[in-house]
Amino acid sequence: MHEDPQDKAAPGAWGRIACAWAVAFAVLHFYWALGGSWGLSVSAGPLAEERPGWFVAVGLWGVGLLCLVGGSLGWLLAGPRPRRPAGRVITALGWCACAVLLARGILIEALLLTDAAGQEINVSPQQRLWTLLLWNPWFLVGGLAFGLAAWKSGRPGRPGRSGRSGRAERPSGSAA
């Protein structure tokens, strides 16, 4: 059997990276929700100063909780794939997270670089810079991590995966 040299990484590494990415983002949102301000003004602009209740509840606490759900998904993608259909659902959710994060990173980047919104939105030069250099790449990294985790979770040969018979597969050359 031919072994793919790109599969040398520890099984589940991309799932653990996706999990860490999501948990780090959750921690940052909880820091902001508890009153922290470092990095928030360049991300949220006037909302960071005004901190309306809906913004704190949904934009900070809510997104932080959603990131923890994403961290759980990354953790599940890192482990052995559960039997069908749960394994398919987990993999599909990984692909959905990938698509949403990549779309967010790419679309906002394109809107800011092309100035497609024009004067319709109020984005300061500092917000534009930090969004282009930090936040959009951060979303791209998360999208790639979830995509690679989903891709690897559905591939055969992962330790602990079950074959069609429902029994754990044995490494080649081992006695029955």
N, C-alpha and C positions, 0 to 999 in steps of 0.2 A: 504494500500500500504506500502511496506517495504522500509524504508529509509536507504540508505547506509551511515554508520557512517563516511566513508572517504570523503563524499561530504559536510561536514560541513563548509568548507572554502567558503568565499564569492564567488558568481558566477563571473567568469572571472578573478579570482586572478592569475591564471597561465598565462593568456594572458598579464596581466599587468606586471608580472615578466619578461616574454619574451620581452616585449616592453622596460622595463627598462634595461635589459641586453643589448639589441641591441643599445639603445641610449647611454649607458655608453661606449660601444665599439666604437661607432661613434665619441663621444667626444674625446676619446683617439687618434683615427686616425687623427682627425682634428688638435689636439694639435701637433702631430708629423708632419703633413703636413705644419703647420705654423712655423716649425723650432724647436719645442720642442724636447728634446732628452731623457728625463727620461724614462727608460725602453725600448727604441728602440734598443739600441746596443745589449742587450741580446736577443732581438727578431729577428732582421734582420741582425746582424753581420756587415760585411763590407759595406753593402748597407746603413746602418745607417750613416756611416762616409762619404761615397762618395756621397750619395743622388742624383743618376742620375735622370734626368727629368722624365723618364718613371716610375721609382719607386715612385716618389712623386705623379705623376698624377694618376697612376693606383693603386699602392699598398697602398697609404695613402688617397688621396682624393676620389678615386674610391671606395675603401673598406668602407670609412666613409659614402659615399652616399648609398652604398648597405646596410650598417647597419641601416641607417635611413629608408630605404624601409622595412627592417626586423622589425624595431620598429613600423612602420605603420601596418604591418601584425599582430604583437602581439596585438596592440590596437584593430584591427578588430576581432581577436580571443577572446578578452576579452568581447566584446559587444554581444548583441543578434545576433544569427545567421541569416543572411539574407535568404530570400526565395531561393528555388532552382532556377537555378543552381549556382548562385553566392555564396551561403553558402557552397556548395560542393567545389567550386574552392578555397575559402579561407581556408577551412579545409585541402584540398589537399596540398596547398602551405605551410601550417603549418607543415604537415607531411614531405614535401620535405626539409624544413629548418631543421627540426629535424634530418633527415637522413644525410644531408650534414655535419652538425655540429658534430654529433656523429661520423660519419666516419672520419672526419678530426681529431678529438681528439683521437679516438682509433687507427687509422692507424699510425699516427705520433708517438704516444706513443709506439706502438709495434715496429715500425722501430728503434726508439732510444733505447728501452730496449734490443732488440735483436741484435743491431748493424748490421742490415740486409744490410745496404748500405755500410758498411765497410769504406774504405778510399775513396770511390767514392765521398762523400760529405765532405765539410769542416765545421764541427760543433765543436766549441770550448767546452771545459768542462763546462764553465759558461753558454753558450747557451743551452747545453743539460740539465743542472740542472734546469734553469728557464723554459724551455719548458716542462719538466716533472712535475715540481711542480706548475707552474702557468698557462701557456698558454693552455696546453692540458686539464687540469681540467676545465679551463674557457670555452672551447669549449664544453666539456661534460655537464656542467651546462646549457649552452645555448641550446644545443640539447634537454636535458631533459625538460627544460622550454617550448620550442616550441612543443615538443611531448605531454606533459601534456595539454598544451593549446589547441592543435588540438583535442586531445581525449575528453576533456571536452566540446569543442565547438560543437561537433556532438552528444552529449548526450541529451536525452529528459529531460524536467523539468526545463530548464533554464528560468528565468524570461524574459518575452518579446518574447519568441519563439512562433511561430504560429503552430497550429495543422494542420491536413490535410485539414480542412475546410477553412483555411486561416484566421480564427478569432483567436484572442489571447485566449489561454487556461485560464480557471478560476481555482483558487485554489479549492480543494475539500471542499465541505460544504458551498460554497458561493451561494447566490441566483442568479437566472438568470435575 
